[in-house]
Amino acid sequence: MALVNVMEGIVDEKLATMLKDEDCCQCDRCLEDMKAMALNQLPSKYVSTHNGELFSKLNSLMRQNSIDINVAVSYAIKTVSERPSHDKK
């Protein structure tokens, strides 16, 4: 297994869930900007084994980590929605 930042998958899932209720641009560029912004606010969780990945995912579901992820993703959605890095459509 290659070296993986488990937080990327968690942020992808959280973005998909939270964006269902948002009326904002969800083009590839905006999604990547949101993901990058959220990931830059969160600690990286690199693993190199399948067991490490599972443990890290379980750890991310702990209450404080979950709150931190929600806050980071919410902030990223709000910020990119207000100031997308492209012209509004």
ChimeraX attribute file (.defattr): number of C-alpha atoms within 10 A of each C-alpha:
attribute: neighborCount
match mode: 1-to-1
recipient: residues
	/A:1	7
	/A:2	8
	/A:3	10
	/A:4	17
	/A:5	17
	/A:6	19
	/A:7	21
	/A:8	18
	/A:9	12
	/A:10	16
	/A:11	21
	/A:12	17
	/A:13	11
	/A:14	17
	/A:15	21
	/A:16	12
	/A:17	11
	/A:18	13
	/A:19	16
	/A:20	9
	/A:21	8
	/A:22	12
	/A:23	8
	/A:24	15
	/A:25	17
	/A:26	16
	/A:27	9
	/A:28	9
	/A:29	14
	/A:30	20
	/A:31	19
	/A:32	14
	/A:33	18
	/A:34	27
	/A:35	20
	/A:36	15
	/A:37	18
	/A:38	25
	/A:39	21
	/A:40	12
	/A:41	15
	/A:42	17
	/A:43	12
	/A:44	13
	/A:45	16
	/A:46	15
	/A:47	18
	/A:48	13
	/A:49	13
	/A:50	12
	/A:51	10
	/A:52	15
	/A:53	19
	/A:54	13
	/A:55	12
	/A:56	17
	/A:57	16
	/A:58	10
	/A:59	14
	/A:60	19
	/A:61	13
	/A:62	10
	/A:63	9
	/A:64	11
	/A:65	14
	/A:66	15
	/A:67	13
	/A:68	16
	/A:69	23
	/A:70	17
	/A:71	15
	/A:72	20
	/A:73	26
	/A:74	17
	/A:75	16
	/A:76	24
	/A:77	26
	/A:78	14
	/A:79	14
	/A:80	20
	/A:81	18
	/A:82	11
	/A:83	11
	/A:84	17
	/A:85	11
	/A:86	8
	/A:87	6
	/A:88	8
	/A:89	4
